[in-house]
Structures are given as C-alpha cells and as structure tokens.
Amino acid sequence: MIYHVGLSKQGQTLIIEACKCIDYLSCELYDYMGKRETTKKQLKVNRYEILKMMQRQKPDVYGSLKYAIVD
C-alpha cells in the first residue's frame, strides 16, 4: 500500500504519520518523507530504526527523543 509519511514530535516522542492522502497529514510536520510503499505494521516494527536514522540525520531536531509511535 502507498502511504504519505511524515514526521513530527511531541515531548520526547517521534510521531510517524502515515496517510493514504497527503491532505490528512498534520500541518505541524518537521519532515515529509514522501510516498512510501509500506504498511503501518512495517512502520511500527521499524519505528526505532526510523528514530535512530533521523537522530543521525538531524540531531538538533530529533536528538533528544526517546520514544517513537506510528499514528
């Protein structure tokens, strides 16, 4: 399935948003990851790998986060 994936944060948590329509993503995204062929289950399984990747890429934005969820 194709999802639009975006990242936001709340407190110490990375929020991975996945929607079929880009219009349903939050307007408070820090990063839009584009269209991805994935499932929400795959995103949930890989959420901490996504967090680690983003901490390496943008430590000033994501470096202090400890948790990750899929919304």
N, C-alpha and C positions, 0 to 999 in steps of 0.2 A: 504494500500500500504506500502511496505517496503522501508524505506529510510535510508541511512547512514547519521548520523547527526554529525556535527562538529561545534565548537565554535571558533570564532576569534573576534578581536575587532579593531575598527578604531576610534580614538579620544575618545569620550565619549559614543560610541555606541557598544553594543554587537551585533555581526552578527551571526545569527543562519543559518548555511548552511545545506541544505537537498538535497541529490542527490541519484538517483537510483543506480549509480555506484560509488564505493569508489574512483575511479581514477579521478573523476571530482571535488572532494573536494579540497579546497585551500591547498597549501603546507604550508601556514602560520597559521595553526590551533593552538590554545592554548590547546584545549581539543577535543578528539574524543569521542563521546557519544555512538558509536556503531550503530548497526542496530536497527531501531525502527519501529514498526507498527504504522503509523500516517499519517496525511495528512499535506500539507503546511498550509491549512486553520486552522487546530488544533494548529499547531505551532504558527501561527500568533495570534490566540486568547490567547494562553498561554505564549506569549513571555516575558511578565513582571514577570510572576511566575518563568520562567526559569532563568531570570536575578537575581531575589531575591535568588533563590536556589544556584546559582553559587556564589553570593556575600557572602552567609553564608559559603559555602564550601571552597572558595578560595578568601578571602577578599583582599589579597595582589595583586591578578591579576585582579579581577573584581569589587573591592570595589568602585572605583571612577566612574564607568559607570552610566549613567542616562537614556539611551535610549536602545531599542532593536528592531532589524528588522530581518525578515526572508528573506534569499536570495535563 
